Amino acid sequence: MYAIIINAIAVVLGSAIGALFKRGISEKYINVLNTAMGLCALALGMNVAIDSMQKTHYPALFIFCLSIGGLVGTVCKMDQRMEKATRRISTTNLAEGITTGILLCCVGTLAMMGPVMSALYGDNTYLMTAATLNLVTMVVVASSYGFGVAITSIAVLVWMSAIYGIALVSRSFISEELISEVSLVGGILIAASGLGVLHIKDCKTINLLPALIVPMLFFAARALLAMWGLSF
């Protein structure tokens, strides 16, 4: 849970730094920080994916999950809806900045998988990586919109705490197999996010987020068939 608080603090600290050097931060420094974070996300995602792939009992399931999840996200135009979300809020710059900060810090694999892994295994790796990314992100956002965007920290705290609480309560219903499959898909999405930060390839990871739900549906269907005396 402490790692979630660190995420909120990182948002406030990043906002303070960005506001202090408002529009005075050289682009080359922002670029090098983004490059470092992109490489970290890429390495972390690949490591998680490879480790989870060795534990999976369904080697091809992640392909099915990413394919179905990507199709669902694309049909629902999730990336376009996120881009338009900032325009549906108040026309004030601060409101736009806060909305942008919330979208960047709360919508993503790290922000969703981090609290789950922390609740189930006490593993804060995802959350600490998210905190670092949030720090850099808010430096950039606050340099444009001012310190008021620090309000984003409240949304980050509430969002991550809610996911953490749900995962903690449902711990007894979550199997090791399910976690392995979700982690495999999550690792690939984190690596994809890293590619985006590095400007190598925009993988539209927001469209791929529904892929995290597909393993849950698969295991729910398997359990239902087992009740009927069927299996696969």
N, C-alpha and C positions, 0 to 999 in steps of 0.2 A: 504493500500500500504506500510505503514511503516513496517509491519510485514515481507514483502518480503525482504526489505532492511536488516532487522535483520537477516534473513536467510543467506544472502550473508555475513554479518559481522561474523555470527557464523562459517561459513566455513573458513574465513580468520583467525579467532581467534583459531579455532580448529587446523588449519594447523600450526599456530605459536607455540602453546603448544606442538603439536606432534613433530615438528622439534627441539624445544628447548630441549626436553627430548628424542631425537632420540634414539630409541631402549633401553631407560632407564626406561620406564614406566612398572611397575610390572604388570604381567598378572592378578593378583588378583584384581587390581584396575579397569582394563578394564572390567573384568567380572562383577564386582559389578555395574558399570555404565550401562553396557548392560542389566543387570537384571532389574535395575530400569527403564530404558527406555522401556524394553519389557512389564513390568507390567503396565506402563503408557499407552502404546499403546493398550494393552488388555482391560484396564478399559475404556479408551476413546471410543474405537470401540464398546464395549458392550453397553455403555451408549447411543451412537448415534443410534445404531441399535434398541435398545428397545424403545427409544423415537420416532424414525421414524416409527416403527412398529405400534404404537398407532395411527398414523396419516394416514396410508396407506388405500386406498380404494380397493386395490387388494392384500389381505393377502398372496396369493400364488405366486405373480409375482416375488418376489425376489428369490424364489427357481428356477423358470424358467430361470431368468437372470443369476444366478450363474452356473446353469447346462449348458446352451448354451454358456455362456462366457468362462467357463472352457474348454468345448469341442473345441471351436474355438482356444483358446490359446494353448491348447495341440497339436491340429492338426498343428498349425503354429510353434510349438516348440519354443515359445517365451522365455522360461527360458534358453533353450540351446543356442539360438542365443545371448542372453545377456551375457552368460558365455564366449562365443567365441569372443564377440565384442572386448574385451581387447587385444586379440591376433592379431586382424586385423589391429591394429594401428601400429605405429612405434615400433621398437624393443627396443628403449631406455626406461630405467626404469621410467624416469619422465613422458614420454608420457603414459606409462602403468598406472602410478599412477593417472594422471589427468583423464584418461578414466574411471578408477575404481571409482574415486570420483564422476564423473558426473553420472555414472550409479547408484551409491548408493544414491545420493542426489536428482536426478531428476526423476528416474523411480520408482514410487511408488504411493500408494493411497494418502498419506498425501501431497505429492508434487503436485498432480493433483487436489484433492478435496479442499485443503487449499485455493488456489487463487480463486476458484469458490465460496466458502462459504464467503470469505472476500468481494468479489465483489457484491454478491447478498444480503448478510445480515449484512455485517460489522463484521462478526464473525471470529476472528483471532485465535481461539483455535487450529485448525488444523495446521496453519502456525507456531504458537509458539511451538507446539509439534514437528513439523518438524525441527525447528531451533535447538531445544535441541538435537534431534537425529543427525542432521548434525554436530553439535559441537563435539559430541562423535565420530561419524564416521570419521571425518577428523583428530581427534587426532590420531586415530589408523592408518589411511592411511599415514599421514605425518610422523609418527614415522618410517615408512618403506621407504618412497620415498622423504622426505624432504619438505621444505617450498614451493617449486615450485608448488605443487598441489593446492596452494591457488588460482590458475587461475580458478579452478572449480567454484569459487564464481561468475565469470562472466556468466558462463553457467546457474547457478542457478538463477541469477537475470533476465537474458533474458527469460529463460523458464517459470518461475513463472509469470513474468510480461506479457508475451504473453497470458498465460491462463487467467490471471486476466482481460486483455483487451478484450479478446474474450467474456468472461462471462459478462462483463460490457456492451458491445455493444449489446449482444443478450438478455439482461435482460428482455425486454418487451415480448420476445417470450417464456420465460421459466415460466411454471406454478408452483404453489405450489405443485400440485400433483406430477409433475415430480421430483422436488427437494426432496420430501419425499421418492420417490422410489430410486433415485440415492443415497441419504444419507443412506438409509437402506442397500443397497448393499455395499456402501463405508464403513459404520461402520463395517460390517462383515469382509471386506477385511483388515481393520485396525487391528481388533482383531486377524485375521489370521496372520498378520505380527508380532504382539506381540508374538504369539505362536512360530513363527520362531526365533525371537530374543532370546526367553527364551530356545530355543533348545528343546521344548516340541514336536513340530510337524512341519515339513517343508511342508507347505500347497501349495508351488509353487504359491505364490500370483501373480507373474508376469503372469503366465498362466491364472489367473482369472481376470486380468485387463479388458479384453473385456466385462466383465459383466457390467461395468459401462456404456457402450454404448447401451446395450439392452433395458433399460427403455426408452431411447430416440427413438429408433426404434419402440417400442410398442406404444408410444403416437403419433408418426408420422403416424403410420398405422391406429390408432383410428381416428385421425383427417381426414385422407384421406377417410376412410369409411363413416365418418359423412357427408362428402361432397356429397357422393353418396346416402345419406339417410339411411345408415346402421349404426348400433351401436352394441357394446358389452361391 
